[in-house]
Amino acid sequence: MKLRSITYSTILPLKRGTNPEQKITMILAGDIGGTKVDLAFFQSDGKKLTEVRQETFRSREFGSLDEVIQKFCLNELPRIQKACFGVAGPVVDGRCETTNLPWVVDAEEMKHRFSIQSLFLLNDLEAMAYGTGILAEHETVILNPGIPRSTGNRCVIAAGTGLGEAILFWDGTRFQPSATEGGHSDFAPRNEIEWELLKFLMDQYPRVSFERVLSGPGILNIYRFLTLRREGEEPSWLKESLEKEDPASVISKAALELKSELCIKTIDLFVSIYGAEAGNLALKTMATGGVFIGGGIGTKILKKLREGEFVRSFVNKGRMSSLIKRMPLKVIINEKTALLGAAHYADDFNLARAI
């Protein structure tokens, strides 16, 4: 079994004693998304975290997070002292009604049901933000080196089943992650084709957010729009694949393998809008410390992100272009970042707010 040791960074500096007899703490951490759930056990000796076991489950095969935890933990529940879950949805007072799943996750109820001493609930992008502080250099890909400021704010944007955004602000001592629901802000078209896309989506939804465009379902929305616009033919093999498999994966794969002009144009438009919204978030947060691109889609279409259009859209901010060009832009390629961030948060009881 491959174990991973985690050392702490400026995001969550530990304030512990140096007792050599300090006990090992067992932590249950989770990254709860609309498509999959990643759960893992970590051990902490007060100085580092070590992953013990990790497993991935399909979210929609379960009726609740409780069911997933029970399947993962089996007879190991009595050993857990702490737990933390990053959940895709707004977390208010330790409770979350997940955005893309029919689940309600309540930290107080789970704490008592599973007899866990300390249990924490975070927004999934907040957990990912914590995780950025423990990423090794090889776990990111630089799109724009910029001129990073060590104490400048940072931000994270991640397109997956939905669109998540989070902020890391410098408080004078360390970076403090803060959740947002910025992915649900109004989609803002920049040109004629995006205006047409907005009109197309307005016929389907009472309100069009960026998540309707920048997500797995968003890729399919763009594809349908371009199909209606006659931007390319839909061959029979592609139509069949879209009906049987995950549409976003099918479209992305066909675009990367240059098999379909329609798919290429779909991903090109997606990448352009994604870069623009990453730039919007960077401006709103004054992210002179850096912008991180997370989520499953970014790693799958990394080749497209590196071609140039993503960065061009990112920096094309009129009078603010010179400012945003100096902001570092990186893609997170470690898919466990949110999971590691949740474990990291649970382990530092001095900074976390216990339920």
C-alpha positions in Angstrom: 0.0 0.0 0.0 1.4 3.4 -1.0 1.5 5.8 1.9 1.7 9.6 1.6 3.2 11.8 4.2 2.1 15.4 4.4 4.1 18.3 5.9 2.4 21.5 6.9 2.6 24.8 5.2 1.8 28.5 5.9 -1.9 27.8 5.4 -2.3 25.8 8.6 0.8 26.1 10.9 0.5 23.7 13.8 0.7 24.9 17.4 1.4 21.7 19.2 3.6 20.6 22.0 6.6 18.3 21.5 5.5 15.4 23.7 7.3 12.4 22.3 4.6 10.1 23.6 1.8 11.9 21.7 -0.8 9.4 20.5 -1.6 8.6 17.0 -4.9 10.1 15.9 -7.1 8.4 13.3 -8.8 10.8 10.9 -11.6 10.1 8.3 -11.5 12.6 5.5 -13.8 12.9 2.5 -14.2 14.8 -0.8 -17.9 14.7 -1.6 -18.8 15.6 -5.2 -21.8 15.2 -7.4 -20.2 12.4 -9.4 -17.9 10.6 -7.0 -17.0 10.4 -3.3 -13.4 10.0 -2.2 -13.0 8.7 1.4 -9.7 8.0 3.2 -8.2 7.2 6.6 -5.3 9.2 7.7 -3.0 8.8 10.8 -1.6 11.9 12.5 1.3 11.9 15.0 0.9 15.7 15.5 3.6 16.6 13.0 2.5 14.9 9.8 -0.4 13.1 8.2 0.0 9.7 6.6 -2.7 8.2 4.3 -3.6 4.7 5.3 -6.4 3.7 3.0 -8.5 5.5 0.3 -11.4 4.4 -1.8 -13.7 6.1 -4.4 -17.4 5.5 -4.8 -20.0 6.7 -7.3 -22.2 9.2 -5.6 -25.5 8.4 -7.2 -25.3 4.7 -6.2 -26.0 5.8 -2.6 -28.9 7.5 -0.9 -26.8 9.5 1.5 -23.2 10.2 2.7 -23.9 8.0 5.7 -24.4 5.0 3.4 -21.0 5.6 1.8 -19.2 6.0 5.1 -20.7 2.8 6.4 -19.6 0.9 3.3 -16.1 2.4 3.5 -15.5 2.1 7.2 -17.0 -1.3 8.0 -15.7 -2.2 11.5 -13.2 0.7 11.7 -15.6 3.4 13.0 -14.8 3.1 16.7 -11.1 4.0 15.9 -11.9 7.4 14.4 -11.2 10.4 16.6 -11.7 13.1 13.9 -13.4 13.6 10.6 -13.8 16.3 8.0 -15.7 16.3 4.7 -15.5 18.7 1.8 -19.0 18.8 0.3 -20.1 20.2 -3.0 -22.6 22.8 -1.9 -23.1 25.7 0.4 -22.4 24.8 4.1 -24.3 26.9 6.6 -24.2 26.1 10.4 -22.7 22.7 9.7 -25.4 21.6 7.3 -25.4 21.3 3.5 -28.0 20.5 0.9 -25.8 19.3 -1.9 -26.3 21.2 -5.2 -26.0 18.3 -7.6 -27.1 15.4 -5.4 -30.4 14.8 -3.5 -28.4 14.6 -0.2 -28.6 16.5 3.1 -25.3 16.4 5.1 -25.6 17.4 8.7 -22.4 17.5 10.7 -24.1 17.5 14.1 -26.2 14.4 13.2 -23.2 12.6 11.8 -21.1 13.3 14.8 -23.5 11.6 17.1 -24.5 8.8 14.7 -20.9 7.7 14.2 -19.6 8.6 17.7 -16.8 10.8 16.3 -15.3 13.2 18.8 -14.7 16.1 16.4 -16.4 16.4 13.0 -16.1 19.2 10.5 -18.0 20.1 7.3 -16.5 22.3 4.6 -17.5 23.4 1.2 -15.5 21.2 -1.2 -13.6 24.2 -2.8 -12.8 25.4 0.7 -11.2 22.0 1.4 -9.4 22.2 -2.0 -8.1 25.6 -1.0 -6.6 24.2 2.2 -5.1 21.4 0.1 -3.2 23.9 -2.1 -0.9 24.6 0.8 0.5 21.0 0.8 1.0 20.6 -2.9 4.4 19.7 -4.1 5.8 21.6 -7.1 5.3 18.7 -9.5 1.6 18.5 -8.5 0.8 21.7 -10.5 1.3 22.8 -14.1 2.2 26.4 -14.7 0.1 28.2 -17.4 1.3 31.7 -16.6 4.3 32.2 -14.3 3.4 35.8 -13.4 5.2 37.6 -10.6 3.9 36.0 -7.4 3.6 37.9 -4.2 4.2 35.7 -1.2 1.5 37.4 0.9 -0.9 38.2 -2.0 -4.4 36.7 -2.0 -4.9 33.5 -3.9 -8.0 31.8 -5.4 -9.2 28.5 -6.6 -11.7 27.7 -9.4 -12.7 24.2 -10.3 -15.0 22.9 -13.0 -16.3 19.4 -12.6 -19.9 18.2 -12.0 -20.5 21.8 -11.0 -18.3 24.9 -10.8 -16.7 25.8 -7.5 -14.7 28.9 -6.5 -12.9 29.7 -3.3 -10.6 32.5 -1.9 -7.5 32.4 0.2 -6.8 35.7 1.8 -3.6 36.7 3.7 -4.5 37.7 7.3 -1.0 38.9 8.2 0.2 35.5 9.4 -1.1 32.9 7.1 -3.6 32.2 4.3 -7.2 31.8 5.4 -9.4 29.9 2.9 -13.0 31.1 2.5 -15.8 29.3 0.6 -17.9 31.1 -2.0 -20.8 30.1 -4.3 -19.3 32.2 -7.1 -20.0 29.4 -9.6 -23.6 30.3 -9.4 -23.1 33.9 -10.4 -24.7 35.1 -13.6 -23.1 34.0 -16.9 -21.7 37.1 -18.6 -21.2 36.8 -22.4 -18.3 38.7 -24.0 -19.0 38.4 -27.7 -21.7 37.5 -30.2 -21.4 33.7 -30.0 -21.6 33.8 -26.2 -24.7 36.1 -26.4 -26.3 33.4 -28.7 -25.2 30.7 -26.2 -26.9 32.7 -23.4 -30.1 33.1 -25.3 -30.0 29.3 -26.1 -29.7 28.5 -22.4 -32.3 31.0 -21.3 -34.8 29.0 -23.3 -34.0 26.0 -21.0 -33.4 27.6 -17.6 -35.1 30.4 -15.7 -31.6 31.8 -14.9 -28.2 31.0 -16.4 -25.2 30.8 -14.1 -21.6 30.1 -15.0 -22.1 26.6 -13.8 -24.6 26.0 -16.6 -21.6 26.5 -19.0 -18.5 25.6 -17.0 -19.2 22.1 -15.8 -19.6 18.6 -17.2 -23.3 19.3 -18.0 -22.1 22.7 -19.3 -19.9 21.0 -21.9 -23.0 19.2 -23.2 -25.0 22.4 -23.2 -22.3 24.1 -25.4 -22.2 21.0 -27.7 -26.0 21.1 -28.2 -25.8 24.9 -28.9 -23.1 24.4 -31.5 -25.0 21.5 -33.0 -28.1 23.7 -33.4 -25.9 26.4 -34.8 -24.6 23.9 -37.4 -21.0 24.3 -36.4 -20.2 20.7 -37.5 -21.7 17.3 -38.3 -22.7 14.8 -35.6 -21.6 11.4 -36.9 -23.5 8.3 -35.8 -20.6 6.9 -33.7 -20.6 10.2 -31.7 -24.3 10.3 -31.2 -24.3 6.7 -30.0 -21.5 7.3 -27.6 -23.2 10.4 -26.2 -26.3 8.3 -25.4 -24.3 5.5 -23.7 -21.4 7.2 -21.9 -20.8 10.4 -20.0 -21.3 13.1 -22.6 -18.6 15.5 -21.3 -16.0 12.7 -21.3 -17.0 11.7 -24.8 -16.9 15.2 -26.2 -13.5 16.0 -24.5 -11.9 12.8 -25.7 -13.1 13.3 -29.3 -11.8 16.9 -29.2 -8.4 15.9 -27.9 -8.1 13.1 -30.4 -9.2 15.5 -33.2 -12.0 13.1 -34.2 -14.8 15.7 -34.4 -14.8 19.3 -35.5 -18.0 19.8 -33.5 -16.3 18.6 -30.3 -13.2 20.6 -30.9 -15.2 23.8 -31.2 -17.2 22.8 -28.1 -14.0 22.4 -26.0 -12.4 25.5 -27.5 -15.4 27.6 -26.5 -15.5 26.0 -23.0 -11.8 26.8 -22.5 -12.2 30.4 -23.6 -15.1 31.0 -21.2 -13.3 29.1 -18.4 -10.2 31.3 -18.8 -12.4 34.4 -18.7 -14.2 33.4 -15.5 -10.9 32.5 -13.9 -9.7 36.0 -14.7 -12.9 37.4 -13.2 -12.3 35.6 -10.0 -8.7 36.7 -9.9 -9.8 40.4 -10.3 -12.5 40.1 -7.6 -10.0 38.6 -5.1 -6.9 40.5 -6.2 -5.1 37.2 -6.5 -1.6 38.5 -6.8 -0.4 35.4 -4.9 -1.7 33.0 -7.6 -4.8 31.4 -9.2 -5.3 27.6 -9.0 -7.3 25.6 -11.5 -8.7 22.5 -9.9 -11.4 20.0 -10.7 -11.6 16.9 -12.9 -12.2 18.6 -16.2 -9.0 20.7 -16.0 -6.7 17.7 -15.8 -8.6 15.8 -18.6 -8.2 18.7 -21.0 -4.9 20.0 -19.8 -3.5 19.9 -23.4 -6.2 22.3 -24.4 -5.6 24.6 -21.4 -1.9 24.8 -22.4 -2.6 25.8 -26.1 -3.0 29.4 -25.2 -6.7 30.5 -25.4 -7.3 29.9 -21.7 -4.5 32.3 -20.7 -5.5 34.8 -23.4 -9.0 34.9 -22.0 -7.6 35.0 -18.5 -5.5 38.1 -19.1 -7.9 39.9 -21.5 -9.3 42.4 -18.9 -8.9 45.7 -20.6 -7.3 48.3 -18.3 -6.6 45.6 -15.8 -4.7 43.3 -18.2 -1.3 44.5 -17.0 -2.3 43.6 -13.4 -3.6 40.2 -14.2 -0.6 39.2 -16.3 1.4 39.4 -13.2 -0.8 36.8 -11.4 0.5 33.3 -11.4 -1.8 30.7 -13.0 -1.5 27.0 -12.2 -3.4 23.8 -12.9 -3.7 21.3 -10.0 -3.0 17.8 -11.3 -3.2 16.1 -7.9 -6.8 14.8 -7.9 -6.7 14.3 -4.1 -6.1 17.9 -3.2 -9.5 18.5 -1.6 -9.3 15.2 0.2 -5.9 16.1 1.6 -7.2 19.6 2.5 -10.1 18.1 4.5 -7.7 15.8 6.4 -5.3 18.7 7.0 -8.2 20.8 8.4 -9.4 18.0 10.7 -6.0 17.5 12.2 -5.4 21.1 13.2 -7.9 21.5 16.0 -6.4 24.9 17.0 -7.8 26.5 13.9 -10.8 24.4 13.1 -14.2 25.1 14.7 -15.5 22.0 16.3 -19.1 21.0 15.8 
